[in-house]
Amino acid sequence: MPSKPISVLLVDDHPLFRQGLTSILDSEEGIALVGEATTGREALARCHELKPDVVIMDIRMPEMNGIEASALIRRDCPSTRVIVLTTFEGDVHAMRAIKAGAAGYMLKSKVGDDLANAIRTVHGGGRCIAPSVAVAMADHMHADSLSQREIQVLELAAFGKTNKLIGVQLGISEATVKVHMKSILSKLDANDRTHAVMLAVERGIIDLLQRGS
């Protein structure tokens, strides 16, 4: 008797990208695409309805992002495995996804033929993390993490706020802001605040799109 195919739910708010992944999965034996969703909330509802073996989850979507949705799916449907697809290579994004229960973290730009193998790997109980992301996670594993206050300072600096304005907005002195900024530069090994913002965005420490929306 043939084994039951691995059922897959595809979650992404870009129709052309979903179409591309659908064409990849349709050509794979032993994998069946059983449904699609365009938001995190819809993904959770579809998981309750379809009970898929694997969910392919975009990280950035309206209403609820992929990390939040992954955590809820793992809570409500613990037998469902989640693979997060993202354009972000950052180690912090990956750590958040894994802490939320994702078994895979793959880059959209390199998903191609690796998707089917990733589905089979996570369905079998394994993990699948993009090599470049795994390297970044290892490189920063023992690095000092930014405090919540330092993240707030850096987010405001990213939007062009001066130390004085940052202090006013956070209710702290300009001198304290300078101390936080010095600590930020040291922890991120950054040359200046612009470099620090760039590194923080790349690693997923701050999300300028989400804050600016």
Residue pairs with C-beta under 8 A, 6 or more apart in sequence:
3 30
5 29
5 30
5 31
5 32
6 30
6 31
6 32
6 53
6 54
6 119
6 120
6 123
7 32
7 34
7 50
7 51
7 52
7 53
7 54
8 25
8 31
8 32
8 33
8 34
8 52
8 53
8 54
8 55
8 56
8 119
9 33
9 34
9 35
9 36
9 37
9 43
9 46
9 47
9 50
9 52
9 54
9 55
9 56
10 18
10 21
10 22
10 25
10 33
10 35
10 36
10 37
10 55
10 56
11 36
11 37
11 38
11 39
11 40
11 42
11 43
11 46
11 55
11 56
11 57
11 58
11 61
11 66
11 69
12 18
12 21
12 38
12 56
12 58
12 61
12 85
13 38
13 39
13 58
13 61
13 62
14 58
17 58
17 108
18 36
21 56
21 111
21 115
22 33
22 36
24 112
24 113
24 115
24 116
25 31
25 33
25 115
25 116
26 33
28 116
30 120
31 116
31 119
31 120
34 50
34 52
35 46
35 49
35 50
35 52
36 46
37 43
37 45
37 46
38 61
38 62
39 61
39 62
39 63
39 64
40 61
40 63
40 64
40 65
40 66
40 68
40 69
40 72
41 63
41 64
41 69
42 63
43 55
43 57
43 69
43 73
44 64
44 69
44 72
44 73
44 76
46 52
47 55
47 73
47 76
47 77
47 80
48 76
48 77
51 77
51 79
51 80
52 80
53 79
53 80
53 81
53 123
54 80
54 81
54 82
54 83
54 119
54 122
54 123
55 70
55 73
55 80
55 81
55 82
55 83
56 83
56 85
56 115
56 119
57 66
57 69
57 70
57 82
57 83
57 84
57 85
57 102
58 66
58 84
58 85
58 86
59 65
59 66
59 67
59 84
59 85
59 86
59 88
59 93
59 97
60 66
60 86
60 87
60 209
61 69
65 210
66 84
66 86
66 97
67 84
67 93
67 96
67 97
67 100
67 102
68 100
70 82
70 84
70 97
70 100
70 101
70 102
71 100
71 101
73 80
73 82
73 101
74 80
74 82
74 100
74 101
75 101
81 103
81 104
81 122
81 123
82 100
82 101
82 102
82 103
82 104
82 122
83 102
83 103
83 104
83 105
83 106
83 118
83 119
83 122
83 128
84 97
84 102
84 104
84 105
84 106
85 106
85 107
85 108
85 111
86 93
86 97
86 105
86 106
86 107
86 108
87 107
87 108
87 109
88 204
89 107
89 130
89 132
89 133
89 136
89 202
90 133
90 136
90 201
90 202
90 203
90 204
90 205
91 133
91 136
91 137
91 139
91 140
91 203
91 204
92 203
92 204
92 205
93 105
93 203
93 204
94 105
94 129
94 133
94 136
94 137
94 204
95 137
96 204
97 105
98 105
98 129
103 122
103 126
103 127
103 128
104 118
104 121
104 122
104 127
104 128
104 129
105 128
105 129
105 130
105 133
106 114
106 115
106 118
106 128
106 129
106 130
107 130
107 132
107 133
110 130
117 128
118 128
121 127
121 128
122 128
129 137
136 203
140 203
143 187
144 187
145 187
146 154
146 184
146 187
146 188
146 200
146 205
149 170
149 180
150 180
150 183
150 184
150 187
151 200
151 205
151 206
152 170
153 166
153 170
153 177
153 180
153 181
153 184
154 184
154 193
154 196
154 197
154 200
154 205
154 206
155 206
155 208
155 211
156 165
156 166
156 169
156 170
157 166
157 181
157 193
157 196
157 197
158 197
158 200
158 201
158 206
158 208
159 208
159 211
159 212
161 169
163 174
163 177
163 178
163 181
164 174
164 177
166 177
167 173
167 174
167 176
167 177
170 177
181 193
181 196
184 190
184 193
184 196
185 191
185 192
185 193
185 196
188 195
188 196
188 199
188 200
189 199
190 196
190 199
197 206
199 205
200 206
201 207
201 208
